[in-house]
Amino acid sequence: MRPRVVLVKAATPLVSIGLTLAAWYAVSLVVLAPGRRLSLPPPHIVFTESLANSAKHSCLQRLVPDEPAGYRTVPRRRVACE
């Protein structure tokens, strides 16, 4: 493959992700009023409050059944998470 083709194929997803994050930040921090940011929090808040929080991550793991759908052998329990 030519180097230019490789560069274009590698840069396209990165540019797309960058533009998506820029639009997300713009809407969240510029367009929405501070009182309405709960509807669309900035990406760094979403990351730190959900993906990087190990306590919430383990809570979400407990909600996922171990067996495939349709092969449930025990009734599903509700799990209380903090």
C-alpha positions as CSV (number, residue, x, y, z in Angstrom):
1,M,0.0,0.0,0.0
2,R,1.1,3.5,-0.6
3,P,1.9,5.6,2.4
4,R,-0.7,8.2,1.6
5,V,-3.5,5.5,1.5
6,V,-2.3,4.3,4.9
7,L,-2.3,7.8,6.3
8,V,-5.8,8.5,5.1
9,K,-7.1,5.2,6.4
10,A,-5.6,5.9,9.8
11,A,-6.5,9.6,10.0
12,T,-10.2,9.3,9.0
13,P,-11.4,7.6,12.2
14,L,-9.3,9.9,14.4
15,V,-10.6,13.0,12.7
16,S,-14.2,11.7,13.0
17,I,-13.8,11.0,16.7
18,G,-12.2,14.4,17.2
19,L,-15.0,16.2,15.5
20,T,-17.6,14.3,17.4
21,L,-15.9,15.2,20.7
22,A,-15.6,18.8,19.7
23,A,-19.3,19.0,18.8
24,W,-20.2,17.3,22.1
25,Y,-18.1,19.8,24.1
26,A,-19.6,22.7,22.1
27,V,-23.2,21.7,22.7
28,S,-22.6,20.8,26.4
29,L,-20.5,23.8,27.5
30,V,-21.6,26.6,25.1
31,V,-25.1,25.9,23.8
32,L,-26.7,24.5,27.0
33,A,-27.3,26.7,30.0
34,P,-25.5,25.5,33.2
35,G,-28.8,24.3,34.7
36,R,-29.6,22.1,31.6
37,R,-26.2,20.4,31.3
38,L,-27.6,17.4,33.1
39,S,-29.2,16.4,29.8
40,L,-25.8,16.3,28.0
41,P,-22.8,16.4,30.3
42,P,-19.4,17.0,28.9
43,P,-17.4,14.0,27.7
44,H,-14.8,14.2,30.6
45,I,-17.6,14.0,33.1
46,V,-19.2,11.0,31.4
47,F,-15.8,9.3,31.4
48,T,-14.9,10.0,35.1
49,E,-18.4,9.4,36.5
50,S,-19.2,6.2,34.6
51,L,-16.3,4.5,32.7
52,A,-13.4,5.3,35.1
53,N,-15.4,4.8,38.3
54,S,-14.6,1.2,39.3
55,A,-17.4,1.1,42.0
56,K,-20.0,1.8,39.4
57,H,-18.4,-0.4,36.8
58,S,-18.5,-3.4,39.2
59,C,-22.1,-2.6,40.0
60,L,-22.9,-2.7,36.2
61,Q,-21.1,-6.0,35.9
62,R,-23.4,-7.5,38.5
63,L,-26.4,-6.5,36.4
64,V,-25.2,-8.5,33.4
65,P,-26.4,-12.2,33.6
66,D,-23.7,-14.9,33.3
67,E,-25.8,-17.1,31.0
68,P,-26.9,-16.2,27.5
69,A,-30.4,-14.8,27.0
70,G,-33.1,-17.4,26.9
71,Y,-31.2,-19.9,29.0
72,R,-32.0,-18.4,32.4
73,T,-32.0,-21.1,35.1
74,V,-32.7,-18.9,38.1
75,P,-35.0,-15.9,38.4
76,R,-33.3,-12.5,37.9
77,R,-32.6,-10.6,41.1
78,R,-32.6,-6.8,41.5
79,V,-29.2,-5.6,42.6
80,A,-29.0,-2.5,44.8
81,C,-26.0,-0.3,43.8
82,E,-24.9,2.9,45.5
